[in-house]
Amino acid sequence: MKLLSTTLTAAILTSVLGLGLVSQSNEAYAYACKSYPTQAVGVRKGKFKARNVARKGWSINVKSQFGVPWSVWSIAKNKSITCSKINTNQGKKWRCLSSAKPCLYVVK
């Protein structure tokens, strides 16, 4: 019972703390991340659209550099999207910069 309790506690802590390492059936799952971030810019009239374009642009950039498995925004580390309003010759728009370190879900 003590072993089951310890294993269950470790699994809960891993899940809650998001440590990125889960052990099951003698296999370990983890994330391998690049040491530097990839960036992309999105410019649109609306802030929401500019954020989405920047995030999707990040995925496109990562796919072209490292391949599809690395391009998942939700598992990237050190994610950030910063936005500011800018003046263009077409009026005021939002410019958003997405930045994150690409990660790969791996089984060890």
N, C-alpha and C positions, 0 to 999 in steps of 0.2 A: 504494500500500500504506500509506503514511503517513496519508492521509486516512481510510481504512477503520479503521486502528488508533485514530486520534483519535476517530472517531465511536463506535466500539465501546467505548472507554474512557469516553467521556462517558455513553453509555447504561448502562454498568455502574455508574458512580458515581451516576447519577440513581436507578437501581434500588436500590442498596445503601443509599444515604444517605436515600432517601425524600424527595427534593426536590420531588416533586409536579409535575414538568414533564418531559414526554417528547415528543420530536419524531419524527414519522414521516410520510412522504409530504407534506411541506409543511404539515402540521397540527400544532399544539401543543396538548397536553392539560395542564390545570392545575386547581387548586382555587381557588374564590373563597369566602372565609370571612367570616362576620359578625364585627364587631369586639367584640361582647359575648356572653357565654355565656347559654344557656338552661338552666334547672334544673328538676328534678322530684324528688319524694320518694316513697319506697316504704316501707311499714311492714308487716312480717310476723313470724311467730314464728321463722322460720328466716332466717339471714343471707343465704344463697344466694337464697332467694325474694325477700327485700327488695331485694337488689341488682338482680335481674332486673326487678322491678316499677318500680324507680327508672329503670333504663335504658329500659325500654319506655315509661314515662311521659314521658321526655325526648323520645323520637321522636314521641309523640302531640302534645306541646306544640309541637314544631318544625313538624310537619305543619299544625297549626291556624294557626300564625303565618306561615309562609313557603311551605308546600306540600310535597308528597311528595319532590321531588328533594333538598331540604335535610335531610331527616330520617334520613339514613343514619349511624348511630353510628360505624361503622368508619372513615369518612373525616372525622369531626369532629376539631377541634383542641383542645388543652388539656383533654383528657378527664380527669375524676376522678369517683370514687364513694367517698364516705366514709360509714362506718357506725358507729353506736353503739347500745348497748342502752338501752332506755328502759322505765320502768314505766308501764303503762296500767291502766285499770280492768278490763281483761281479762287481766292478768298481764304478764310481761316479754316485750318484743318487740324486734325490730331495726328501727331507722330508718336508711334510707340516702338520701343526697342525691347525685344525679347532676348533673354540670355539664359543659358542653362548648360550644364555639363551633361552630354549624352551618356546614357547608361544602357547596359545590355543585361537582360535577365538570363542567368546561366544556371545550369544544373551541374553540380560537382559530384 
